[in-house]
Amino acid sequence: MANMTETLPLPKINAARWAVFMLFLWHGLLIGAWVPLIPLVKDRLAVGPAVFGVALLSIAVGSIFSMPFTGALINRFGSAGMTLAGGLLLVIGFLGPVFAPNLATFMAGGFAMGLGLGSMDVSMNTHGIAVEKALGKPILSVLHAAWSVGCTAGAFAGSWLLQHYGAVIEALIFDGIFLVGVVTACFYLLPSSVDKGLSESHFGWPTRHTVALGALCFMALMVEGSVADWAGIHNKERFAVDASMAALGFAFYQGGMSISRFAGDWLRHKYGAVNVIVVSAVIAAIGMSGALLAPDLYTAIIGYCIGGLGIGNLAPVLFAGGGRLEPDAPARGMAAVVSMGYSGFLAGPPLIGFVAQVTSLSASLWLTVLGAIIIAVFARRVAPKADY
């Protein structure tokens, strides 16, 4: 079916723009609400970092498993409907790892949560590309800024609710907000005709066009995911603070990401995608180094904030590149790059756990600095294909 964005009225396109903005916000809010709960879940399961890293891998497996299928389903049903389906699945899956009484149920719940995370992530990013085409200007960095704002708000508000009302109330409140927000926003998305049936391809596997870009995205989201899952635990153990205070590092990290992403579309237009990637990766390495070397929690928070400023624009620039490398099949290109990137976001934390088991958590988190350096070194070889 032909792309129909050129026939849509501008009010409909603008409504979809704000709707997909809100979807990114709600998605980030739920992830942010999960972060303060992670140290408590680890303590409840009473396992070491390596075992907990394996448990977290269940979320990665669910997410990565869903992504190629999501690309195919978008081709058949459109990204709008798949965004709603992924969101509803995430509503159910989120509660699994939060309330799991043992390791086995945690992993089963984590797999379900990963299915929802992955399918909604690919779908709403693909819909963001469709809205970009309809508007005729880049908006994906701003959409990811909304995600970071949601993460920041979820981490701050989640920490407060956790401290005053406990884990059950915190999780149920955020899950309810997410459900209402996603269902409402999906009513205003573009019709399925904008990206349904654009290709005869069935799955969003990486191709020669997207694999190198996806590898950079893997490293970028490995850094982001490792901070999300381990920064709170690291701060709690290193500085002897409670879980709500420990989560502030991640909250300020996401705050830094929000700031950089709101400027990302302008920076990409003015300086080009490659330059934005290189400079951002260097700033991320500097910030994470500062966080890991900090003598106290408040200095570490400053380092996390700087790290967030750097890492913030890497994923949206690379995601958008994936959606444009295959213009005849944007869902396929997006699914391929996002799936490789998201595998870094969710498989990175277990890697941190394994290294921490044989060294220390502080030592293992230096892998995030190494990841940022690798991006800076190789970006000029890989990313010019996405420099638009």
Helices and strands as residue ranges (DSSP letters): G 5-7, H 10-34, G 35-37, H 38-45, H 49-77, H 79-99, H 103-135, H 140-165, H 167-186, G 192-194, H 211-239, H 243-246, H 248-262, H 264-271, H 273-293, H 297-311, H 314-325, H 330-358, H 361-364, H 366-382, G 383-386
